[in-house]
Amino acid sequence: MKQFVIDSGPVRDGKIVVRGRDFHYLIRVRRYRVGSEFPVIDREGRHGVATVTVVADGECVLSLAAAAAETPTGAQPPSTELRLVQCLPKAKKMDTIVRQAAEAGVARVMPAVSRYCVSRPEEEAAASKVQRWRQIAREAVQQSGSATATEVDEARPLAAVVGAAADCDCRLFFHHLPLPERVRLHEAVPGASKIAFLIGPEGGLSEDETDMLLQNGWRPVYLGKNILRCETAPLYAAAAINIILEECRK
């Protein structure tokens, strides 16, 4: 574990009480004891150091302090926020997509239901899936040491998700065809504070959906001649964007 994601309850007077699965993980799996210290990150991406001060039956108390500059997680979160709009794929491919997005520093995963999505879970199943995705994202942030705490939204119709990303100053959708409106990443990405990028399902986006995206200010990016799987394309896109942003900072 590179860091622990604080997600157990409210912080009061610099302390937090940990119970349930998190208690089991810290005390039974990691074998932390009173006096143990480890890096933490909260849902807002703030880093710190936690010290175990109390271990009782089924719960422990952590004392929180700001991270020192030399701590492993002292790095600042990236200045550009990445949001992945992912049209739902088949089976458990979304598990892989969420994990890789969290490892790649994506701040928010926004699942969308588009016309050619095969996966259309019922309400009860959808609630269960989003909880699993959130747990997967949390574990990926803990293991990777990402400076970004990744959030996962509930799945919604594509039009609603597009509307929710309207505050992003750079909105891109990766397409398997070289559409005439396409842009180059190295021209679109630099200088943006929030970047939303969209990946379609196995069947791709319909013409109506493509038109809707264009009308709402989304710009297409051509993926090249190789057709990537829908679980490969998000990491491919996130990596390309991150590399360009990193090069621009140098």
Secondary structure, DSSP 8 states (H G I E B T S, - for coil): ---EE--SS--BTTEEEEEHHHHIIIIIIS---TT-EEEEE-TT--EEEEEEEEEETTEEEEEEEE--TTSTT-S---SSEEEEEEE--STTHHHHHHHHHHHTT-SEEEEEE-TT-S----HHHHHHHHHHHHHHHHHHHHHHT-SS--EE---EEHHHHHHHTTT-SEEEEEESS--TT---HHHHSTT-SEEEEEE--TT---HHHHHHHHHTT-EEEE--SS---TTTHHHHHHHHHHHHHHHHH-
